[in-house]
Amino acid sequence: MSFIAERMSKIDASGIRKIFALAAQMKDPINLSIGQPDYDVDEVCREEAVRQIQAGFNSYTQTWGIEALREGASEYYESHFGVPLKNVMVTSGVSGGLFLALMATVNPGDEVLCADPYFVMYKHLVNLLGGVSIAVDTYPDFKLTAERVEAAITPRTKVLIVNSPSNPTGVCMNKLELSALAGVARKHNLLVLSDEIYESLSYDAPPATIVGMYDNVICLNGFSKNAAMTGWRVGYAAGPEDVIQSMNTLQQYTFVCAPSFAQKAAVLALKADMTEKVADYRRKRDLVYGRLSGAFNVTKPGGAFYIFPEAPDGDGDDFVRRAIENNVLIIPGSVFSERKSNFRISFAAPDDTISRGCDVLCRLAKA
């Protein structure tokens, strides 16, 4: 008898396993795979975390988080987007918030729509909960348009996941595009989960949010990408009171609370000036796009720190294998998509690493 629950068969990590099995043989690889900033947490936040630890702020907080961070998150949205967040709770990263939101709302058989390509957790968490993950094809421009969503809706559709800027494509949605999605959600009475973890990393236009365009929106945001707090596990969720209350109840029996000292430091992170960091990543975006666009069919990302080129022969899995054989670590698009035609590069890396990696990838494309 197997002790493993049947639900575990719903999670397929084979794509990741294959890549890291190959990567284990690499010595000092040119690493363009890591989805985390290449800068450290701001000094003022590090100092605040240390100060709170030394002051003894090391116990559980209330499940929904400290009031200063909940209020700060609402004020952040009001100052940046003109709309305050309602019913804010602190989560263990956006991943924790995503898990709680889906667990609180998805019944077996419920359909959950997301763009294809998608962040890997969306599909697998929905499947784990017995829901049905519906990947809405957005190739070749990677836009989750209202028309594409409308065509995928059935009587079983309950949730729409929106991610802008996107992982893995870096594609952004503007106010008009988000407003059109909100209209479709309103028409079909859908719950929208808006993953906005990359919203501050927008390069060509001001960031946009779907918050305030439609009542039934769960906003998920956090500090792993802009503030580099990947290991600190702090995020926040906001939305309809009944859903947030259910998520908070679930958090009591799962994560309990986000790390206490990190919550205190995150209050300061909300007030950080992102201008210099955004400018630096815009420059890196231009560098990688400029180097790759001559050799690959590639969409210019408007945000985040990813780019999603098409493999020259349409086989991203094979191209990634060849790249790894040449000491460049990238991720196959099949990890993020129902297709295997593309591959993902993270340009959250030093300029020299980006340039060396692009040299190898362009050489392979022309081989």
C-alpha positions as CSV (number, residue, x, y, z in Angstrom):
1,M,0.0,0.0,0.0
2,S,1.3,3.4,-0.9
3,F,1.2,6.1,1.8
4,I,1.2,8.9,-0.8
5,A,-2.1,10.6,-1.3
6,E,-3.7,10.4,-4.7
7,R,-3.8,14.1,-5.0
8,M,0.0,14.1,-5.3
9,S,-0.3,12.6,-8.8
10,K,-1.9,15.8,-9.9
11,I,1.4,17.7,-9.5
12,D,3.9,17.2,-12.3
13,A,7.4,18.4,-11.5
14,S,9.1,16.4,-14.3
15,G,10.1,19.4,-16.3
16,I,11.9,21.0,-13.4
17,R,13.5,17.7,-12.4
18,K,15.0,17.1,-15.8
19,I,16.5,20.5,-16.0
20,F,18.1,20.4,-12.6
21,A,19.3,16.8,-13.2
22,L,21.3,18.2,-16.1
23,A,22.3,21.3,-14.2
24,A,23.8,19.2,-11.4
25,Q,26.6,18.3,-13.8
26,M,27.4,22.0,-14.6
27,K,30.5,23.7,-13.2
28,D,30.1,27.5,-12.7
29,P,27.2,27.8,-15.2
30,I,26.1,31.0,-16.9
31,N,22.9,31.1,-14.8
32,L,19.9,32.8,-16.5
33,S,17.3,30.8,-14.7
34,I,16.8,32.3,-11.2
35,G,13.6,34.2,-10.7
36,Q,14.9,36.5,-7.9
37,P,16.5,39.9,-7.9
38,D,20.3,40.1,-8.2
39,Y,20.4,42.9,-5.5
40,D,20.1,42.4,-1.8
41,V,17.4,43.6,0.6
42,D,17.7,47.4,1.3
43,E,20.0,48.2,4.2
44,V,17.2,50.1,6.1
45,C,15.0,46.9,5.9
46,R,17.9,44.6,7.0
47,E,18.6,46.9,9.9
48,E,15.0,47.1,11.0
49,A,14.7,43.3,10.9
50,V,17.8,42.9,13.1
51,R,16.5,45.6,15.4
52,Q,13.2,43.8,15.8
53,I,14.9,40.4,16.4
54,Q,17.1,42.0,19.1
55,A,14.2,43.8,20.6
56,G,12.4,40.4,21.1
57,F,9.8,40.7,18.4
58,N,10.1,37.0,17.6
59,S,6.8,35.5,18.6
60,Y,3.6,34.8,16.5
61,T,1.8,37.8,15.3
62,Q,-2.0,37.8,14.9
63,T,-2.9,35.5,12.0
64,W,-3.8,38.3,9.6
65,G,-0.6,40.1,10.4
66,I,0.5,43.3,12.1
67,E,-1.7,46.3,11.7
68,A,1.1,48.6,10.4
69,L,1.7,46.4,7.4
70,R,-1.9,45.9,6.6
71,E,-2.6,49.6,6.7
72,G,0.7,50.3,4.8
73,A,-0.3,48.0,2.0
74,S,-3.7,49.7,1.6
75,E,-2.0,53.1,1.7
76,Y,0.6,51.9,-1.0
77,Y,-2.3,51.1,-3.4
78,E,-4.0,54.4,-2.6
79,S,-0.9,56.4,-3.3
80,H,0.2,54.4,-6.4
81,F,-3.1,53.6,-8.0
82,G,-5.7,55.9,-6.3
83,V,-7.6,53.0,-4.8
84,P,-7.0,51.7,-1.2
85,L,-7.1,48.0,-0.5
86,K,-9.9,46.6,1.6
87,N,-9.7,43.7,4.1
88,V,-5.9,43.3,3.9
89,M,-4.2,40.2,5.4
90,V,-0.5,39.4,5.6
91,T,0.5,36.1,3.9
92,S,3.6,33.9,3.7
93,G,4.6,35.3,0.4
94,V,2.4,35.6,-2.7
95,S,2.7,31.8,-3.0
96,G,1.1,31.4,0.4
97,G,-1.7,33.9,-0.5
98,L,-2.3,32.1,-3.8
99,F,-2.6,28.7,-2.0
100,L,-5.0,30.1,0.6
101,A,-7.1,31.9,-2.0
102,L,-7.5,28.8,-4.2
103,M,-8.1,26.5,-1.2
104,A,-10.8,28.8,0.1
105,T,-12.7,29.1,-3.2
106,V,-12.1,26.2,-5.5
107,N,-14.4,23.1,-5.3
108,P,-13.7,19.8,-7.2
109,G,-14.7,20.3,-10.8
110,D,-14.6,24.1,-10.7
111,E,-12.7,25.6,-13.7
112,V,-10.0,28.1,-13.2
113,L,-8.7,30.1,-16.1
114,C,-5.2,31.5,-16.5
115,A,-3.1,32.6,-19.4
116,D,-0.9,30.2,-21.2
117,P,2.1,30.7,-20.6
118,Y,1.5,30.7,-16.8
119,F,3.4,30.8,-13.5
120,V,3.9,27.1,-12.6
121,M,1.9,27.2,-9.4
122,Y,-1.4,28.2,-11.0
123,K,-2.0,24.9,-12.8
124,H,-0.6,22.6,-10.2
125,L,-2.4,24.1,-7.2
126,V,-5.7,24.1,-9.0
127,N,-5.2,20.4,-10.0
128,L,-4.1,19.5,-6.4
129,L,-7.4,20.9,-5.1
130,G,-9.5,18.9,-7.6
131,G,-10.3,21.9,-9.8
132,V,-9.8,22.0,-13.5
133,S,-7.1,24.3,-14.8
134,I,-7.9,25.8,-18.1
135,A,-5.0,27.4,-19.9
136,V,-6.1,30.2,-22.3
137,D,-3.7,30.3,-25.3
138,T,-2.2,33.7,-25.6
139,Y,0.5,33.0,-28.2
140,P,2.1,34.8,-30.0
141,D,1.7,38.2,-28.2
142,F,1.1,36.7,-24.7
143,K,-1.9,39.0,-24.0
144,L,-4.7,37.7,-21.9
145,T,-7.4,39.5,-23.8
146,A,-11.1,39.8,-22.9
147,E,-11.9,38.0,-26.2
148,R,-9.7,35.0,-25.4
149,V,-11.0,34.7,-21.9
150,E,-14.7,35.0,-23.1
151,A,-14.1,32.1,-25.5
152,A,-12.8,29.8,-22.8
153,I,-15.7,30.4,-20.3
154,T,-18.1,27.5,-19.6
155,P,-20.8,27.0,-17.0
156,R,-18.2,25.5,-14.7
157,T,-15.8,28.5,-14.8
158,K,-15.4,30.1,-11.4
159,V,-12.0,31.9,-11.2
160,L,-9.8,33.9,-13.5
161,I,-6.2,34.4,-12.6
162,V,-4.5,37.5,-13.9
163,N,-0.7,38.0,-13.7
164,S,0.7,41.4,-15.0
165,P,3.6,41.8,-15.5
166,S,3.8,38.2,-16.3
167,N,6.0,35.3,-15.3
168,P,7.4,33.9,-17.7
169,T,6.8,36.4,-20.5
170,G,7.3,39.8,-18.9
171,V,4.2,41.0,-20.8
172,C,2.2,43.8,-19.1
173,M,-1.5,44.7,-19.3
174,N,-2.6,48.3,-19.4
175,K,-5.7,49.9,-17.8
176,L,-7.9,49.4,-20.8
177,E,-7.0,45.7,-21.1
178,L,-7.6,45.1,-17.4
179,S,-10.8,47.0,-17.6
180,A,-12.0,44.7,-20.4
181,L,-11.1,41.7,-18.4
182,A,-13.0,43.1,-15.4
183,G,-16.0,43.5,-17.7
184,V,-15.9,39.8,-18.7
185,A,-15.5,38.8,-15.1
186,R,-18.5,40.9,-14.1
187,K,-20.6,39.5,-16.9
188,H,-20.0,35.9,-15.9
189,N,-19.7,36.5,-12.1
190,L,-16.1,35.3,-11.9
191,L,-13.7,35.7,-9.0
192,V,-10.5,37.3,-10.2
193,L,-7.2,36.5,-8.5
194,S,-4.8,39.2,-9.5
195,D,-1.1,38.3,-9.0
196,E,0.6,41.6,-8.9
197,I,4.0,40.6,-7.4
198,Y,5.9,42.3,-10.3
199,E,3.7,45.5,-10.6
200,S,6.5,47.9,-9.5
201,L,8.9,46.4,-12.1
202,S,7.2,48.1,-15.1
203,Y,9.4,49.7,-17.8
204,D,7.5,51.3,-20.6
205,A,4.3,52.6,-18.9
206,P,3.0,53.2,-15.4
207,P,1.9,50.0,-13.6
208,A,-1.8,49.2,-13.7
209,T,-4.0,47.2,-11.4
210,I,-7.4,45.6,-11.8
211,V,-8.2,46.5,-8.2
212,G,-11.1,49.0,-8.1
213,M,-12.4,48.0,-11.5
214,Y,-14.5,45.1,-10.2
215,D,-15.6,44.1,-6.7
216,N,-14.8,40.4,-6.8
217,V,-11.0,40.7,-7.0
218,I,-8.4,39.1,-4.7
219,C,-5.3,41.2,-5.0
220,L,-2.0,39.3,-4.2
221,N,1.2,41.2,-3.8
222,G,4.4,41.0,-1.7
223,F,8.1,41.7,-1.2
224,S,10.0,38.9,-2.9
225,K,10.6,40.6,-6.2
226,N,10.9,44.4,-5.7
227,A,12.3,44.3,-2.2
228,A,14.4,41.1,-2.8
229,M,12.9,39.5,0.3
230,T,12.5,36.0,-1.3
231,G,13.6,34.2,1.8
232,W,11.6,36.3,4.2
233,R,8.2,35.1,3.1
234,V,6.0,38.1,3.4
235,G,3.1,39.1,1.1
236,Y,-0.4,40.4,1.4
237,A,-3.9,39.7,0.1
238,A,-6.9,41.9,-0.1
239,G,-10.5,41.5,-1.4
240,P,-14.0,40.6,-0.5
241,E,-14.4,40.2,3.2
242,D,-15.9,36.7,3.1
243,V,-13.1,35.3,1.0
244,I,-10.4,37.0,3.1
245,Q,-12.0,35.8,6.3
246,S,-11.9,32.2,4.9
247,M,-8.3,32.6,3.9
248,N,-7.5,33.9,7.4
249,T,-9.2,30.9,8.9
250,L,-7.1,28.6,6.7
251,Q,-4.0,30.4,7.6
252,Q,-4.6,29.6,11.3
253,Y,-4.3,25.9,10.4
254,T,-1.5,26.1,7.9
255,F,1.1,29.0,7.9
256,V,-0.1,30.4,11.2
257,C,1.4,33.8,10.3
258,A,4.2,35.4,8.3
259,P,7.5,35.8,10.0
260,S,7.1,38.5,12.7
261,F,10.4,40.5,12.2
262,A,10.0,40.4,8.4
263,Q,6.6,42.0,8.7
264,K,8.1,44.9,10.5
265,A,10.8,45.4,7.9
266,A,8.2,45.1,5.1
267,V,6.5,48.2,6.4
268,L,9.6,50.1,5.4
269,A,9.9,48.3,2.1
270,L,6.5,49.7,1.0
271,K,8.0,53.2,1.2
272,A,11.2,52.4,-0.8
273,D,12.1,54.4,-3.9
274,M,12.1,51.9,-6.8
275,T,13.3,54.4,-9.4
276,E,16.9,53.3,-9.6
277,K,16.1,49.6,-9.6
278,V,13.5,50.0,-12.3
279,A,15.9,51.9,-14.4
280,D,18.6,49.3,-14.0
281,Y,16.2,46.5,-15.0
282,R,14.9,48.5,-17.9
283,R,18.5,48.7,-19.1
284,K,19.0,45.0,-18.6
285,R,15.7,44.3,-20.5
286,D,17.0,46.4,-23.4
287,L,20.3,44.6,-23.3
288,V,18.9,41.1,-23.4
289,Y,16.2,42.0,-26.0
290,G,18.7,43.8,-28.2
291,R,21.0,40.8,-28.1
292,L,18.4,38.2,-28.7
293,S,16.0,39.8,-31.2
294,G,18.3,39.4,-34.1
295,A,18.5,35.6,-33.6
296,F,15.1,34.7,-32.1
297,N,11.4,35.4,-32.5
298,V,10.9,37.2,-29.2
299,T,8.3,39.5,-27.6
300,K,9.8,42.5,-25.8
301,P,8.9,42.3,-22.1
302,G,7.3,45.4,-20.5
303,G,8.0,44.4,-17.0
304,A,9.3,41.7,-14.5
305,F,12.7,40.3,-15.3
306,Y,11.9,37.5,-17.8
307,I,12.0,37.1,-21.5
308,F,10.4,34.2,-23.4
309,P,12.0,33.6,-26.8
310,E,10.9,31.0,-29.3
311,A,13.4,28.3,-30.0
312,P,14.7,28.4,-33.6
313,D,13.4,24.9,-34.4
314,G,10.2,25.2,-32.2
315,D,11.5,22.7,-29.7
316,G,12.3,24.6,-26.5
317,D,13.1,21.4,-24.5
318,D,15.8,20.4,-27.0
319,F,17.2,23.9,-27.2
320,V,17.5,24.1,-23.4
321,R,19.3,20.8,-23.4
322,R,21.8,22.2,-25.9
323,A,22.2,25.4,-23.9
324,I,22.9,23.4,-20.8
325,E,25.5,21.3,-22.7
326,N,27.1,24.7,-23.4
327,N,27.0,25.7,-19.8
328,V,24.1,28.1,-20.0
329,L,21.3,27.4,-17.6
330,I,17.8,28.5,-18.8
331,I,14.3,27.0,-18.3
332,P,12.2,25.2,-21.0
333,G,8.9,26.9,-21.9
334,S,7.1,23.6,-21.3
335,V,7.4,24.1,-17.6
336,F,5.2,27.2,-18.0
337,S,3.0,26.2,-20.9
338,E,1.0,23.5,-22.7
339,R,3.5,24.2,-25.6
340,K,7.2,23.4,-25.7
341,S,8.1,26.0,-28.4
342,N,9.8,28.6,-26.1
343,F,12.3,29.0,-23.3
344,R,12.5,31.4,-20.3
345,I,15.5,33.6,-19.5
346,S,15.8,35.6,-16.3
347,F,17.8,38.8,-16.8
348,A,18.0,39.3,-13.0
349,A,21.8,38.8,-13.4
350,P,25.0,40.9,-13.8
351,D,25.4,42.4,-17.3
352,D,28.4,40.3,-18.0
353,T,26.4,37.1,-17.3
354,I,23.6,38.3,-19.5
355,S,26.0,39.1,-22.4
356,R,27.9,35.9,-22.2
357,G,24.7,33.9,-22.0
358,C,23.3,35.7,-25.0
359,D,26.5,35.1,-27.0
360,V,26.1,31.3,-26.5
361,L,22.4,31.3,-27.2
362,C,22.7,33.3,-30.4
363,R,25.5,31.0,-31.5
364,L,23.4,27.9,-30.9
365,A,20.4,29.5,-32.8
366,K,22.6,30.0,-35.9
367,A,24.2,26.6,-35.6
